Amino acid sequence: MKKYFFTFLFLCYGVLFATDNVVGTTIPDLKLNLLDGEKTSIHELLKDGPVMIDFWATWCKPCKKVMRYLDQYHQEYSEQGFKVLMINQDTPRSMGKVKSYIRSQKHEFIVALDPNQQIAKKLNGQVMPTLILVDQDGSIKWRHQGYIPGEEVEIERQIKLLIQSDSSES
């Protein structure tokens, strides 16, 4: 029992006090392997505007629930340069499920693959879903872990705030 308590305490400490990739810091320019076989980087995606990064897996029910809203926001705010980047955390053995799931749902957002969780570790995205809103200059503006129905309102509010602040600075 003690072992589990200390493991839990250690994990909580890591989530609560992680200093990497907190709001206000600049996101590293990580290389991405996309679902369609192409390669890009986070900073390449930021050239047109802000990006919402979300870590997800095909087995994660809250991830699937928030995806439909993220896809809607990806489409709705694309004219302002906004994009949604979904970084999949499925294991190499279950990668086949990713493409079929995205196709079946007809999602239009960008999907990257991170089967060994290297990107998730660098961005502290091991809890799924983890959303990270990044401004065009690479600064992290908002982070959120988990998803409960109704939180899509706050997600959209954060997107709108960032887009409005970016357009007022132009």
TIVEX-347104 format. One record per residue: x, y, z of N, C-alpha, C in turn; residue number from 0; residue in one letter. Coordinates in nm, 3 decimals, padded with zeros to 5 digits, always signed. Layout:
<sites>
nX,nY,nZ,caX,caY,caZ,cX,cY,cZ,seq,type
X,Y,Z,X,Y,Z,X,Y,Z,NUM,A
...
</sites>
This chain:
<sites>
nX,nY,nZ,caX,caY,caZ,cX,cY,cZ,seq,type
+00.082,-00.119,+00.000,+00.000,+00.000,+00.000,+00.087,+00.126,+00.000,0,M
+00.194,+00.124,+00.081,+00.283,+00.239,+00.087,+00.345,+00.268,-00.049,1,K
+00.381,+00.161,-00.118,+00.444,+00.176,-00.250,+00.351,+00.252,-00.344,2,K
+00.223,+00.216,-00.344,+00.127,+00.283,-00.432,+00.106,+00.428,-00.392,3,Y
+00.105,+00.454,-00.263,+00.088,+00.591,-00.214,+00.204,+00.679,-00.262,4,F
+00.326,+00.630,-00.246,+00.442,+00.709,-00.287,+00.450,+00.726,-00.439,5,F
+00.408,+00.623,-00.512,+00.402,+00.635,-00.658,+00.301,+00.742,-00.697,6,T
+00.185,+00.739,-00.634,+00.082,+00.839,-00.660,+00.132,+00.979,-00.625,7,F
+00.196,+00.991,-00.509,+00.249,+01.119,-00.465,+00.353,+01.172,-00.563,8,L
+00.439,+01.085,-00.610,+00.543,+01.124,-00.706,+00.480,+01.173,-00.837,9,F
+00.379,+01.101,-00.886,+00.311,+01.141,-01.010,+00.241,+01.275,-00.993,10,L
+00.175,+01.295,-00.882,+00.108,+01.422,-00.857,+00.208,+01.536,-00.851,11,C
+00.320,+01.513,-00.786,+00.424,+01.615,-00.778,+00.473,+01.652,-00.917,12,Y
+00.493,+01.550,-01.001,+00.541,+01.574,-01.137,+00.442,+01.655,-01.219,13,G
+00.313,+01.627,-01.203,+00.211,+01.699,-01.279,+00.195,+01.840,-01.226,14,V
+00.191,+01.857,-01.095,+00.166,+01.988,-01.036,+00.285,+02.082,-01.043,15,L
+00.406,+02.027,-01.032,+00.522,+02.113,-01.022,+00.617,+02.104,-01.139,16,F
+00.573,+02.046,-01.248,+00.658,+02.040,-01.368,+00.683,+02.182,-01.416,17,A
+00.807,+02.214,-01.442,+00.839,+02.351,-01.482,+00.855,+02.363,-01.633,18,T
+00.869,+02.251,-01.702,+00.883,+02.257,-01.847,+00.747,+02.282,-01.910,19,D
+00.747,+02.365,-02.010,+00.629,+02.387,-02.091,+00.509,+02.438,-02.012,20,N
+00.533,+02.530,-01.922,+00.424,+02.592,-01.849,+00.381,+02.717,-01.925,21,V
+00.266,+02.770,-01.887,+00.214,+02.889,-01.953,+00.319,+03.000,-01.947,22,V
+00.342,+03.062,-02.062,+00.438,+03.171,-02.071,+00.573,+03.130,-02.127,23,G
+00.604,+03.000,-02.124,+00.730,+02.955,-02.181,+00.714,+02.931,-02.331,24,T
+00.825,+02.917,-02.400,+00.821,+02.893,-02.545,+00.830,+02.743,-02.571,25,T
+00.747,+02.697,-02.660,+00.743,+02.555,-02.694,+00.864,+02.519,-02.781,26,I
+00.927,+02.405,-02.759,+01.040,+02.367,-02.844,+00.992,+02.330,-02.984,27,P
+01.079,+02.344,-03.082,+01.044,+02.311,-03.220,+01.066,+02.163,-03.244,28,D
+00.966,+02.083,-03.212,+00.977,+01.938,-03.224,+00.936,+01.891,-03.362,29,L
+01.006,+01.790,-03.412,+00.974,+01.730,-03.541,+00.853,+01.639,-03.524,30,K
+00.766,+01.638,-03.627,+00.642,+01.561,-03.622,+00.630,+01.470,-03.743,31,L
+00.590,+01.346,-03.718,+00.554,+01.253,-03.825,+00.402,+01.252,-03.832,32,N
+00.350,+01.295,-03.946,+00.205,+01.306,-03.962,+00.143,+01.175,-04.007,33,L
+00.015,+01.162,-03.980,-00.060,+01.041,-04.014,-00.056,+01.012,-04.163,34,L
-00.051,+01.117,-04.246,-00.049,+01.098,-04.392,+00.091,+01.065,-04.446,35,D
+00.190,+01.048,-04.357,+00.325,+01.013,-04.400,+00.418,+01.133,-04.416,36,G
+00.362,+01.254,-04.414,+00.444,+01.374,-04.427,+00.517,+01.403,-04.296,37,E
+00.615,+01.491,-04.302,+00.688,+01.536,-04.184,+00.679,+01.687,-04.175,38,K
+00.673,+01.738,-04.054,+00.671,+01.882,-04.030,+00.727,+01.907,-03.890,39,T
+00.712,+02.029,-03.843,+00.754,+02.063,-03.706,+00.648,+02.154,-03.645,40,S
+00.654,+02.166,-03.515,+00.557,+02.253,-03.446,+00.572,+02.398,-03.494,41,I
+00.695,+02.445,-03.505,+00.714,+02.585,-03.548,+00.670,+02.608,-03.693,42,H
+00.679,+02.506,-03.775,+00.629,+02.516,-03.914,+00.477,+02.538,-03.911,43,E
+00.408,+02.465,-03.825,+00.262,+02.480,-03.814,+00.223,+02.616,-03.757,44,L
+00.310,+02.675,-03.677,+00.281,+02.805,-03.615,+00.297,+02.923,-03.711,45,L
+00.353,+02.901,-03.829,+00.378,+03.011,-03.922,+00.250,+03.085,-03.961,46,K
+00.137,+03.015,-03.968,+00.012,+03.076,-04.011,-00.070,+03.133,-03.896,47,D
-00.044,+03.085,-03.774,-00.125,+03.130,-03.662,-00.113,+03.034,-03.544,48,G
-00.194,+03.055,-03.442,-00.186,+02.973,-03.322,-00.226,+02.827,-03.347,49,P
-00.179,+02.739,-03.259,-00.207,+02.596,-03.269,-00.251,+02.543,-03.134,50,V
-00.357,+02.463,-03.136,-00.399,+02.389,-03.017,-00.344,+02.248,-03.033,51,M
-00.260,+02.206,-02.941,-00.204,+02.071,-02.941,-00.286,+01.987,-02.845,52,I
-00.321,+01.866,-02.886,-00.394,+01.775,-02.797,-00.331,+01.638,-02.805,53,D
-00.301,+01.579,-02.690,-00.250,+01.442,-02.683,-00.368,+01.349,-02.662,54,F
-00.374,+01.240,-02.742,-00.489,+01.151,-02.738,-00.448,+01.009,-02.775,55,W
-00.540,+00.916,-02.754,-00.523,+00.776,-02.795,-00.659,+00.720,-02.833,56,A
-00.659,+00.617,-02.916,-00.786,+00.561,-02.962,-00.865,+00.496,-02.849,57,T
-00.800,+00.456,-02.742,-00.868,+00.391,-02.629,-00.920,+00.492,-02.527,58,W
-00.891,+00.620,-02.544,-00.925,+00.724,-02.446,-01.062,+00.784,-02.478,59,C
-01.162,+00.751,-02.397,-01.298,+00.800,-02.422,-01.311,+00.951,-02.409,60,K
-01.254,+01.015,-02.305,-01.263,+01.161,-02.299,-01.196,+01.228,-02.420,61,P
-01.088,+01.166,-02.471,-01.019,+01.220,-02.589,-01.115,+01.223,-02.708,62,C
-01.186,+01.113,-02.727,-01.277,+01.105,-02.840,-01.392,+01.203,-02.827,63,K
-01.436,+01.228,-02.704,-01.546,+01.322,-02.683,-01.506,+01.465,-02.718,64,K
-01.385,+01.505,-02.679,-01.341,+01.643,-02.706,-01.300,+01.661,-02.852,65,V
-01.266,+01.553,-02.921,-01.219,+01.562,-03.059,-01.318,+01.630,-03.153,66,M
-01.445,+01.600,-03.137,-01.542,+01.658,-03.229,-01.546,+01.810,-03.215,67,R
-01.527,+01.860,-03.093,-01.524,+02.006,-03.073,-01.396,+02.065,-03.129,68,Y
-01.285,+01.995,-03.106,-01.157,+02.045,-03.158,-01.158,+02.048,-03.311,69,L
-01.220,+01.949,-03.373,-01.230,+01.949,-03.519,-01.317,+02.066,-03.566,70,D
-01.424,+02.091,-03.494,-01.512,+02.204,-03.526,-01.434,+02.336,-03.515,71,Q
-01.355,+02.354,-03.410,-01.278,+02.477,-03.391,-01.169,+02.489,-03.499,72,Y
-01.109,+02.375,-03.535,-01.007,+02.372,-03.641,-01.065,+02.429,-03.770,73,H
-01.187,+02.389,-03.802,-01.251,+02.436,-03.924,-01.302,+02.580,-03.909,74,Q
-01.366,+02.609,-03.796,-01.430,+02.738,-03.775,-01.331,+02.855,-03.771,75,E
-01.212,+02.834,-03.715,-01.115,+02.942,-03.698,-00.995,+02.931,-03.792,76,Y
-01.006,+02.849,-03.894,-00.893,+02.830,-03.987,-00.863,+02.957,-04.066,77,S
-00.964,+03.038,-04.093,-00.941,+03.163,-04.166,-00.851,+03.260,-04.088,78,E
-00.847,+03.245,-03.956,-00.760,+03.327,-03.873,-00.623,+03.260,-03.855,79,Q
-00.598,+03.152,-03.928,-00.470,+03.082,-03.920,-00.462,+02.978,-03.810,80,G
-00.571,+02.958,-03.736,-00.572,+02.864,-03.624,-00.575,+02.720,-03.675,81,F
-00.501,+02.632,-03.606,-00.499,+02.489,-03.639,-00.509,+02.407,-03.511,82,K
-00.557,+02.285,-03.526,-00.554,+02.188,-03.417,-00.460,+02.076,-03.460,83,V
-00.365,+02.044,-03.373,-00.270,+01.936,-03.393,-00.298,+01.828,-03.290,84,L
-00.345,+01.715,-03.335,-00.376,+01.602,-03.248,-00.255,+01.508,-03.251,85,M
-00.191,+01.486,-03.136,-00.074,+01.399,-03.130,-00.116,+01.268,-03.066,86,I
-00.116,+01.162,-03.147,-00.163,+01.032,-03.103,-00.056,+00.957,-03.024,87,N
-00.101,+00.894,-02.915,-00.012,+00.822,-02.823,-00.028,+00.670,-02.829,88,Q
-00.099,+00.618,-02.927,-00.116,+00.473,-02.936,+00.020,+00.406,-02.953,89,D
+00.029,+00.282,-02.910,+00.153,+00.206,-02.923,+00.176,+00.170,-03.070,90,T
+00.298,+00.137,-03.107,+00.323,+00.097,-03.246,+00.231,-00.017,-03.293,91,P
+00.194,-00.108,-03.203,+00.107,-00.221,-03.240,-00.034,-00.179,-03.277,92,R
-00.080,-00.066,-03.224,-00.218,-00.025,-03.251,-00.228,+00.096,-03.345,93,S
-00.121,+00.128,-03.414,-00.121,+00.243,-03.506,-00.225,+00.230,-03.618,94,M
-00.255,+00.109,-03.661,-00.355,+00.088,-03.766,-00.492,+00.141,-03.727,95,G
-00.523,+00.138,-03.600,-00.652,+00.186,-03.551,-00.666,+00.338,-03.567,96,K
-00.554,+00.408,-03.561,-00.556,+00.554,-03.564,-00.613,+00.604,-03.697,97,V
-00.555,+00.558,-03.807,-00.597,+00.604,-03.939,-00.744,+00.569,-03.965,98,K
-00.784,+00.447,-03.931,-00.923,+00.409,-03.956,-01.020,+00.489,-03.869,99,S
-00.981,+00.520,-03.746,-01.068,+00.599,-03.660,-01.084,+00.741,-03.715,100,Y
-00.976,+00.804,-03.752,-00.981,+00.942,-03.804,-01.065,+00.946,-03.932,101,I
-01.044,+00.849,-04.021,-01.124,+00.844,-04.145,-01.272,+00.824,-04.116,102,R
-01.303,+00.733,-04.023,-01.444,+00.704,-03.993,-01.516,+00.826,-03.936,103,S
-01.444,+00.910,-03.864,-01.503,+01.029,-03.804,-01.499,+01.151,-03.897,104,Q
-01.424,+01.139,-04.006,-01.408,+01.248,-04.104,-01.351,+01.376,-04.042,105,K
-01.260,+01.358,-03.946,-01.194,+01.473,-03.884,-01.098,+01.538,-03.983,106,H
-01.088,+01.671,-03.976,-01.004,+01.747,-04.068,-00.880,+01.806,-04.002,107,E
-00.869,+01.796,-03.870,-00.752,+01.852,-03.803,-00.626,+01.772,-03.841,108,F
-00.511,+01.823,-03.799,-00.382,+01.760,-03.830,-00.354,+01.653,-03.725,109,I
-00.311,+01.536,-03.771,-00.280,+01.427,-03.679,-00.134,+01.388,-03.692,110,V
-00.064,+01.390,-03.578,+00.075,+01.345,-03.573,+00.081,+01.218,-03.488,111,A
+00.185,+01.140,-03.511,+00.202,+01.012,-03.440,+00.320,+01.022,-03.345,112,L
+00.299,+00.974,-03.224,+00.404,+00.973,-03.121,+00.399,+00.839,-03.047,113,D
+00.425,+00.728,-03.120,+00.405,+00.595,-03.061,+00.497,+00.563,-02.944,114,P
+00.608,+00.632,-02.931,+00.700,+00.607,-02.819,+00.693,+00.718,-02.714,115,N
+00.594,+00.805,-02.725,+00.565,+00.913,-02.630,+00.683,+01.008,-02.608,116,Q
+00.767,+01.026,-02.709,+00.880,+01.119,-02.696,+00.833,+01.264,-02.692,117,Q
+00.738,+01.298,-02.777,+00.685,+01.436,-02.778,+00.605,+01.461,-02.651,118,I
+00.525,+01.363,-02.611,+00.445,+01.377,-02.489,+00.534,+01.402,-02.368,119,A
+00.646,+01.333,-02.359,+00.737,+01.354,-02.246,+00.796,+01.494,-02.249,120,K
+00.834,+01.542,-02.367,+00.895,+01.675,-02.379,+00.796,+01.787,-02.350,121,K
+00.668,+01.761,-02.375,+00.566,+01.865,-02.353,+00.478,+01.836,-02.232,122,L
+00.517,+01.737,-02.151,+00.442,+01.700,-02.031,+00.296,+01.670,-02.065,123,N
+00.278,+01.584,-02.166,+00.144,+01.549,-02.211,+00.109,+01.404,-02.188,124,G
+00.155,+01.345,-02.078,+00.127,+01.204,-02.053,-00.017,+01.179,-02.009,125,Q
-00.082,+01.277,-01.950,-00.223,+01.264,-01.913,-00.304,+01.294,-02.039,126,V
-00.404,+01.210,-02.067,-00.484,+01.232,-02.188,-00.629,+01.259,-02.152,127,M
-00.690,+01.352,-02.222,-00.627,+01.446,-02.314,-00.554,+01.558,-02.239,128,P
-00.447,+01.607,-02.299,-00.379,+01.727,-02.253,-00.385,+01.826,-02.368,129,T
-00.440,+01.943,-02.342,-00.450,+02.046,-02.444,-00.349,+02.157,-02.412,130,L
-00.276,+02.201,-02.515,-00.179,+02.309,-02.500,-00.207,+02.409,-02.612,131,I
-00.243,+02.531,-02.574,-00.271,+02.636,-02.672,-00.144,+02.720,-02.688,132,L
-00.093,+02.723,-02.812,+00.035,+02.789,-02.841,+00.011,+02.905,-02.936,133,V
+00.060,+03.024,-02.898,+00.048,+03.141,-02.982,+00.145,+03.130,-03.099,134,D
+00.124,+03.211,-03.200,+00.204,+03.207,-03.322,+00.353,+03.228,-03.294,135,Q
+00.386,+03.301,-03.188,+00.526,+03.324,-03.154,+00.588,+03.207,-03.078,136,D
+00.511,+03.101,-03.054,+00.562,+02.983,-02.986,+00.540,+02.982,-02.836,137,G
+00.480,+03.087,-02.782,+00.458,+03.092,-02.637,+00.332,+03.013,-02.600,138,S
+00.343,+02.940,-02.492,+00.230,+02.861,-02.442,+00.137,+02.956,-02.367,139,I
+00.011,+02.963,-02.410,-00.085,+03.056,-02.352,-00.182,+02.989,-02.255,140,K
-00.204,+02.858,-02.272,-00.304,+02.790,-02.189,-00.278,+02.640,-02.193,141,W
-00.295,+02.573,-02.081,-00.284,+02.426,-02.071,-00.404,+02.373,-01.996,142,R
-00.447,+02.254,-02.036,-00.558,+02.191,-01.965,-00.544,+02.040,-01.977,143,H
-00.565,+01.970,-01.867,-00.558,+01.824,-01.870,-00.696,+01.766,-01.839,144,Q
-00.730,+01.659,-01.914,-00.858,+01.593,-01.895,-00.968,+01.659,-01.976,145,G
-01.085,+01.598,-01.973,-01.202,+01.656,-02.039,-01.328,+01.604,-01.974,146,Y
-01.414,+01.696,-01.936,-01.547,+01.666,-01.885,-01.643,+01.741,-01.976,147,I
-01.753,+01.677,-02.022,-01.848,+01.747,-02.107,-01.885,+01.883,-02.048,148,P
-01.882,+01.984,-02.134,-01.908,+02.121,-02.095,-01.780,+02.204,-02.100,149,G
-01.664,+02.141,-02.087,-01.538,+02.214,-02.090,-01.504,+02.267,-02.229,150,E
-01.576,+02.219,-02.331,-01.552,+02.270,-02.466,-01.582,+02.420,-02.474,151,E
-01.667,+02.469,-02.386,-01.699,+02.612,-02.383,-01.574,+02.692,-02.343,152,V
-01.503,+02.645,-02.239,-01.381,+02.712,-02.196,-01.270,+02.698,-02.300,153,E
-01.263,+02.583,-02.365,-01.162,+02.562,-02.470,-01.183,+02.664,-02.581,154,I
-01.307,+02.678,-02.626,-01.335,+02.774,-02.733,-01.309,+02.917,-02.686,155,E
-01.342,+02.948,-02.562,-01.319,+03.081,-02.508,-01.170,+03.115,-02.512,156,R
-01.085,+03.019,-02.477,-00.940,+03.041,-02.478,-00.890,+03.064,-02.621,157,Q
-00.945,+02.989,-02.716,-00.907,+03.005,-02.857,-00.946,+03.146,-02.905,158,I
-01.070,+03.185,-02.875,-01.118,+03.317,-02.918,-01.035,+03.429,-02.856,159,K
-01.002,+03.417,-02.728,-00.921,+03.519,-02.662,-00.786,+03.534,-02.731,160,L
-00.725,+03.423,-02.765,-00.594,+03.428,-02.831,-00.605,+03.486,-02.970,161,L
-00.703,+03.444,-03.047,-00.720,+03.495,-03.183,-00.751,+03.645,-03.181,162,I
-00.837,+03.686,-03.087,-00.870,+03.828,-03.076,-00.749,+03.911,-03.035,163,Q
-00.668,+03.861,-02.942,-00.550,+03.937,-02.900,-00.447,+03.944,-03.012,164,S
-00.435,+03.836,-03.090,-00.343,+03.837,-03.204,-00.388,+03.935,-03.311,165,D
-00.520,+03.940,-03.338,-00.569,+04.031,-03.444,-00.563,+04.177,-03.400,166,S
-00.576,+04.202,-03.270,-00.568,+04.341,-03.222,-00.424,+04.392,-03.222,167,S
-00.326,+04.299,-03.217,-00.186,+04.339,-03.221,-00.139,+04.366,-03.365,168,E
-00.212,+04.314,-03.462,-00.171,+04.330,-03.603,-00.196,+04.469,-03.655,169,S
</sites>
